Amino acid sequence: MKKVIALLIFIFMFGGLIIYRWNQTLAGGGEPEADIIPVETVTVSTVEFEEKISFAAGIEPEEKAAVVCKVPGRTVLRVLVSEGDQVKKDAPLAVVDDSLVRQQVIQAEAALGRASSYLSVAQSDYRRIAALYKEDVVSRQQYERMEGEAKAASRQVQEAKAALAQLKIMLGYHTIRAPISGTVLARNIDPGDTVSQAPAFLLSRQEKVKVSGGIPERVFPSVRVGHEAVVTVDAFPSKTFMAEVSRVHPSLDPVTRTGQVEVLLPSNGELLPGMYARVTISTGRRETGALPLEAVGTLAGTGESVCYVISGDRAYLRKISGGARQGNYMEVLSGIGPGEPVISSRSEKIFDGVRVRVTGK
């Protein structure tokens, strides 16, 4: 009997509590005061955004040189450098067999000696005949013949000198030299090889590097030489490299509809050819409407940008079209009218249709 009485008392008290809560709900407009979420609001504000264009890029040397031997068909005698070596301009890289040209140089020097000796005799004879011609001792015909022989001897000397000079130039070609100061990227010959017209060495100058990539046609016209650029590379994720646009190619790729942009910056011994980079170029500033990032969420499944807009005493989920992000703000392209209150920060307690109470900050 006591158990029955206790059960009846419990039911009576629980029922009374339910009735009390119901009356409170009716008196408060439909929901208990404890279920009304206090929130702070913001509105779309005007924020100055920096116009930026980002694109993937590759790193190349500032200058590259393919070194080809000018006397193909010769045998390589010595190779003086290895891949990775630093060389100065005109430094010897390799030596090829020059025995044939050396023999030709010896012959040309002998020919020049003979021509010079003949010229000396011819000039002496010409001076003697010229003196006699003035005294009418010899005929004009004899004088002109000796004058012609002296001139011919002089031409032979000049031709012999030119031939010798050309052979000495050819002799110099048998030493392959660096056309630029830089790093040996590739060495394609070894002693005993027969050189061809293919590059024997590949050199690069890497005090500075070119960072280049393609940007879409729609934004290409806004990029100018001198625009500031920020370069990041996967190899140094915590570093940024400041630079300027050094070249904008004058035409677009007809297939990809992209234009090439180059940025030149010091390598500092860190940036190497072949590295992957990302370039962000600042092209100007503009004012636009924006919301704090804390007020914007992402709709699960679609990735659409959303926020909660207050109408009356309730919060409603609103899809918005978001644009660029900068600092703590996201550009709002559409979806929110001027002055509409937006809940300033996301919370698990906030859902579509929940009652809210706007509080001050």
C-alpha positions as CSV (number, residue, x, y, z in Angstrom):
1,M,0.0,0.0,0.0
2,K,2.8,2.4,0.9
3,K,4.5,1.7,-2.5
4,V,1.3,2.6,-4.3
5,I,0.9,5.9,-2.4
6,A,4.6,6.8,-3.1
7,L,4.1,6.1,-6.9
8,L,0.9,8.3,-6.9
9,I,2.9,11.1,-5.2
10,F,5.7,10.9,-7.8
11,I,3.2,10.9,-10.8
12,F,1.5,13.9,-9.3
13,M,4.7,15.9,-8.8
14,F,6.1,15.0,-12.3
15,G,2.8,15.9,-13.9
16,G,2.7,19.2,-12.1
17,L,6.2,20.0,-13.3
18,I,5.2,19.3,-16.9
19,I,2.2,21.5,-16.6
20,Y,4.4,24.3,-15.1
21,R,6.9,24.1,-17.9
22,W,4.1,24.2,-20.5
23,N,2.6,27.3,-18.9
24,Q,6.0,29.0,-18.9
25,T,6.4,28.1,-22.6
26,L,3.0,29.6,-23.4
27,A,3.8,32.7,-21.4
28,G,7.2,33.2,-23.0
29,G,6.0,32.9,-26.6
30,G,6.4,29.2,-27.2
31,E,9.9,28.3,-25.8
32,P,11.4,28.3,-22.4
33,E,13.8,31.2,-21.7
34,A,16.6,28.8,-21.2
35,D,16.3,27.6,-24.8
36,I,16.7,31.1,-26.3
37,I,20.4,31.4,-27.5
38,P,22.1,34.7,-26.8
39,V,24.1,35.8,-29.8
40,E,26.1,38.7,-31.1
41,T,25.8,40.0,-34.7
42,V,27.7,41.6,-37.4
43,T,26.7,43.0,-40.8
44,V,28.5,43.0,-44.2
45,S,31.1,45.7,-43.9
46,T,33.3,47.4,-46.5
47,V,36.8,46.0,-46.5
48,E,39.8,46.9,-48.7
49,F,41.0,43.7,-50.5
50,E,44.3,43.3,-52.2
51,E,43.8,41.9,-55.7
52,K,45.9,38.8,-56.0
53,I,46.6,36.2,-58.7
54,S,48.1,32.9,-57.7
55,F,49.6,30.2,-60.0
56,A,51.8,27.2,-60.0
57,A,55.3,27.8,-61.4
58,G,58.6,26.1,-62.1
59,I,62.1,27.3,-61.3
60,E,64.7,27.7,-64.0
61,P,68.2,29.2,-64.1
62,E,68.5,32.8,-65.1
63,E,70.6,31.8,-68.1
64,K,71.5,28.4,-69.6
65,A,74.1,27.7,-72.2
66,A,74.5,24.5,-74.3
67,V,78.2,24.2,-75.1
68,V,78.9,22.6,-78.5
69,C,82.4,21.8,-79.7
70,K,83.2,23.9,-82.9
71,V,85.4,21.2,-84.4
72,P,83.2,18.0,-84.5
73,G,84.9,14.7,-85.4
74,R,87.9,15.2,-83.1
75,T,88.8,12.9,-80.2
76,V,88.4,14.1,-76.6
77,L,91.8,14.1,-74.9
78,R,90.9,15.6,-71.5
79,V,87.8,16.6,-69.6
80,L,88.6,19.3,-67.0
81,V,85.3,19.6,-65.1
82,S,82.5,17.5,-63.6
83,E,78.8,18.1,-63.1
84,G,78.2,20.5,-60.3
85,D,81.5,22.4,-60.7
86,Q,81.5,26.2,-60.7
87,V,83.3,27.7,-63.6
88,K,84.1,31.2,-64.8
89,K,83.5,32.6,-68.3
90,D,86.2,31.4,-70.8
91,A,87.4,28.7,-68.4
92,P,88.6,25.5,-70.2
93,L,86.1,22.6,-69.9
94,A,87.8,20.0,-72.2
95,V,90.5,19.5,-74.7
96,V,90.2,17.6,-78.0
97,D,92.9,16.3,-80.4
98,D,94.5,19.3,-82.2
99,S,97.4,17.5,-83.9
100,L,96.0,18.0,-87.4
101,V,95.5,21.7,-87.0
102,R,98.9,22.1,-85.3
103,Q,100.6,20.6,-88.3
104,Q,98.6,23.0,-90.5
105,V,99.8,25.9,-88.3
106,I,103.4,24.8,-88.8
107,Q,102.9,24.7,-92.5
108,A,101.2,28.1,-92.6
109,E,104.0,29.6,-90.5
110,A,106.5,28.3,-93.1
111,A,104.4,29.6,-95.9
112,L,104.3,33.0,-94.3
113,G,108.1,32.9,-93.8
114,R,108.6,32.2,-97.5
115,A,106.2,34.9,-98.6
116,S,107.9,37.4,-96.3
117,S,111.3,36.5,-97.7
118,Y,110.0,36.9,-101.3
119,L,108.4,40.2,-100.4
120,S,111.7,41.5,-98.9
121,V,113.5,40.6,-102.2
122,A,110.7,42.0,-104.4
123,Q,110.6,45.3,-102.5
124,S,114.4,45.6,-102.7
125,D,114.3,45.0,-106.5
126,Y,111.4,47.4,-106.9
127,R,113.3,50.2,-105.0
128,R,116.4,49.6,-107.2
129,I,114.4,49.6,-110.5
130,A,112.4,52.7,-109.4
131,A,115.7,54.6,-108.8
132,L,117.0,53.6,-112.2
133,Y,113.7,54.4,-113.8
134,K,113.9,58.0,-112.5
135,E,117.3,58.3,-114.3
136,D,115.8,56.8,-117.5
137,V,118.2,53.9,-117.2
138,V,115.4,51.3,-117.4
139,S,112.2,51.3,-119.4
140,R,108.7,52.0,-118.1
141,Q,107.8,48.4,-118.8
142,Q,110.6,47.1,-116.5
143,Y,109.5,49.5,-113.8
144,E,105.8,48.4,-113.9
145,R,106.8,44.7,-114.0
146,M,108.8,45.1,-110.8
147,E,106.1,47.2,-109.2
148,G,103.5,44.4,-109.9
149,E,105.8,41.8,-108.5
150,A,106.2,43.8,-105.3
151,K,102.5,44.2,-104.9
152,A,101.8,40.5,-105.6
153,A,104.4,39.6,-103.0
154,S,102.7,41.9,-100.5
155,R,99.3,40.3,-101.2
156,Q,100.9,36.8,-100.7
157,V,102.1,37.9,-97.3
158,Q,98.7,39.2,-96.3
159,E,97.0,36.0,-97.4
160,A,99.5,33.9,-95.6
161,K,99.0,36.0,-92.4
162,A,95.2,35.6,-92.7
163,A,95.5,31.8,-93.2
164,L,97.7,31.5,-90.2
165,A,95.4,33.6,-88.1
166,Q,92.4,31.5,-89.1
167,L,94.3,28.3,-88.2
168,K,95.2,29.7,-84.8
169,I,91.5,30.5,-84.2
170,M,90.7,26.9,-85.2
171,L,93.5,25.7,-82.9
172,G,91.7,27.6,-80.1
173,Y,88.5,25.8,-80.8
174,H,90.1,22.5,-79.7
175,T,89.9,23.8,-76.2
176,I,86.2,23.9,-75.2
177,R,85.6,26.9,-73.0
178,A,82.7,28.1,-70.9
179,P,80.6,30.8,-72.6
180,I,79.2,32.0,-69.3
181,S,80.1,31.9,-65.6
182,G,77.9,29.4,-63.8
183,T,77.4,25.7,-62.8
184,V,78.0,22.7,-64.9
185,L,74.6,21.0,-65.1
186,A,75.6,18.3,-67.5
187,R,78.7,16.8,-68.9
188,N,78.1,14.6,-72.0
189,I,81.7,13.7,-73.1
190,D,84.5,11.6,-71.7
191,P,88.2,11.1,-72.8
192,G,88.3,9.0,-75.9
193,D,84.9,10.1,-77.2
194,T,84.5,11.6,-80.6
195,V,82.8,14.9,-80.3
196,S,79.7,15.6,-82.4
197,Q,77.5,18.6,-82.9
198,A,75.5,17.6,-79.8
199,P,76.1,19.7,-76.7
200,A,79.2,18.6,-74.8
201,F,78.2,20.5,-71.7
202,L,75.2,22.3,-70.2
203,L,75.9,25.3,-68.0
204,S,73.6,27.5,-66.0
205,R,74.0,30.8,-64.2
206,Q,72.1,30.5,-61.0
207,E,72.9,33.7,-58.9
208,K,69.3,34.5,-59.8
209,V,66.5,32.1,-60.9
210,K,63.5,32.5,-63.1
211,V,60.1,31.4,-61.7
212,S,57.6,31.1,-64.5
213,G,54.1,29.8,-65.0
214,G,50.9,30.3,-66.9
215,I,47.9,32.4,-65.7
216,P,44.4,32.3,-67.2
217,E,43.4,34.6,-70.0
218,R,40.7,36.4,-68.0
219,V,43.3,37.8,-65.5
220,F,46.3,37.9,-67.7
221,P,45.8,41.5,-68.9
222,S,45.9,42.8,-65.2
223,V,49.5,41.6,-64.7
224,R,52.3,44.2,-65.4
225,V,56.1,44.2,-65.1
226,G,57.1,45.5,-61.7
227,H,54.1,44.1,-59.8
228,E,55.0,42.7,-56.4
229,A,55.1,38.9,-56.2
230,V,55.5,36.5,-53.3
231,V,57.1,33.1,-54.1
232,T,56.8,30.0,-51.9
233,V,58.4,26.6,-52.6
234,D,57.6,23.1,-51.2
235,A,61.2,22.7,-50.1
236,F,60.9,25.6,-47.7
237,P,57.3,25.7,-46.5
238,S,57.9,28.3,-43.8
239,K,59.7,30.8,-46.1
240,T,58.5,33.4,-48.5
241,F,60.6,35.0,-51.2
242,M,59.8,38.6,-52.3
243,A,60.2,39.5,-55.9
244,E,58.8,41.5,-58.8
245,V,57.3,40.5,-62.2
246,S,60.3,40.7,-64.6
247,R,58.6,39.6,-67.8
248,V,55.1,39.2,-69.2
249,H,55.0,37.2,-72.5
250,P,53.3,39.1,-75.3
251,S,51.0,36.3,-76.4
252,L,48.9,33.5,-75.0
253,D,49.2,29.8,-75.6
254,P,46.4,29.0,-78.2
255,V,45.7,25.6,-76.7
256,T,45.7,26.3,-72.9
257,R,44.6,30.0,-73.2
258,T,47.2,30.9,-70.6
259,G,50.0,33.5,-70.7
260,Q,53.4,33.1,-69.3
261,V,54.6,35.3,-66.5
262,E,58.2,35.4,-65.1
263,V,59.5,36.5,-61.8
264,L,63.3,37.0,-61.3
265,L,64.8,36.7,-57.8
266,P,68.1,35.8,-56.1
267,S,68.6,32.1,-55.5
268,N,70.5,32.6,-52.2
269,G,71.9,29.1,-52.7
270,E,68.4,27.7,-51.8
271,L,66.2,28.0,-54.9
272,L,67.3,25.4,-57.4
273,P,66.2,24.6,-61.0
274,G,63.5,22.0,-61.1
275,M,61.8,23.0,-57.8
276,Y,58.1,23.5,-57.7
277,A,56.9,26.9,-56.7
278,R,53.7,29.0,-56.2
279,V,53.6,32.6,-57.1
280,T,51.1,35.2,-55.8
281,I,51.1,38.5,-57.6
282,S,49.5,41.7,-56.2
283,T,47.8,43.6,-59.0
284,G,46.0,46.4,-57.0
285,R,43.4,47.1,-54.3
286,R,39.6,47.3,-54.3
287,E,36.8,47.8,-51.7
288,T,34.2,45.1,-51.3
289,G,31.6,43.8,-48.9
290,A,32.9,41.1,-46.5
291,L,32.1,39.1,-43.4
292,P,34.4,37.9,-40.6
293,L,35.5,34.3,-41.3
294,E,34.1,33.3,-37.8
295,A,30.6,34.1,-39.1
296,V,30.9,31.9,-42.2
297,G,30.6,28.2,-42.3
298,T,30.6,25.5,-45.0
299,L,27.6,23.3,-45.8
300,A,28.4,19.6,-45.4
301,G,28.3,17.7,-48.6
302,T,28.2,20.6,-51.0
303,G,31.0,22.9,-49.7
304,E,28.8,26.0,-50.1
305,S,29.4,29.0,-47.9
306,V,26.6,29.6,-45.3
307,C,25.9,31.9,-42.4
308,Y,23.0,32.5,-40.0
309,V,20.9,35.6,-40.6
310,I,18.5,36.9,-37.9
311,S,14.9,37.7,-38.8
312,G,12.7,38.7,-35.8
313,D,13.8,36.5,-32.9
314,R,15.0,33.5,-34.9
315,A,18.2,32.5,-36.8
316,Y,17.9,31.2,-40.3
317,L,20.5,29.4,-42.4
318,R,21.4,31.4,-45.5
319,K,23.6,30.3,-48.4
320,I,25.9,33.0,-49.7
321,S,28.3,33.4,-52.6
322,G,31.7,33.9,-51.2
323,G,34.7,35.3,-53.0
324,A,38.3,36.0,-52.0
325,R,39.6,35.6,-48.5
326,Q,42.0,38.0,-46.9
327,G,43.1,38.1,-43.3
328,N,40.0,37.4,-41.1
329,Y,37.5,38.3,-43.8
330,M,35.7,36.6,-46.7
331,E,34.3,38.6,-49.6
332,V,30.5,38.3,-49.9
333,L,29.4,38.4,-53.6
334,S,25.7,37.8,-53.0
335,G,23.2,36.3,-50.6
336,I,23.0,39.0,-47.9
337,G,21.4,42.4,-48.1
338,P,22.8,45.6,-46.7
339,G,22.4,45.8,-42.9
340,E,21.1,42.3,-42.4
341,P,22.2,41.0,-39.0
342,V,24.4,37.9,-39.2
343,I,25.4,35.8,-36.2
344,S,29.1,36.7,-35.6
345,S,30.4,33.3,-34.6
346,R,29.4,29.7,-35.3
347,S,28.2,27.4,-32.5
348,E,26.8,23.9,-32.3
349,K,23.8,25.4,-30.4
350,I,22.8,27.4,-33.5
351,F,20.6,25.7,-36.0
352,D,18.0,26.8,-38.6
353,G,15.0,28.3,-37.0
354,V,16.3,28.5,-33.4
355,R,15.2,31.4,-31.2
356,V,17.9,33.8,-30.4
357,R,18.4,37.0,-28.4
358,V,20.8,39.6,-29.7
359,T,23.2,40.8,-27.0
360,G,25.8,43.5,-27.0
361,K,29.5,42.8,-27.3
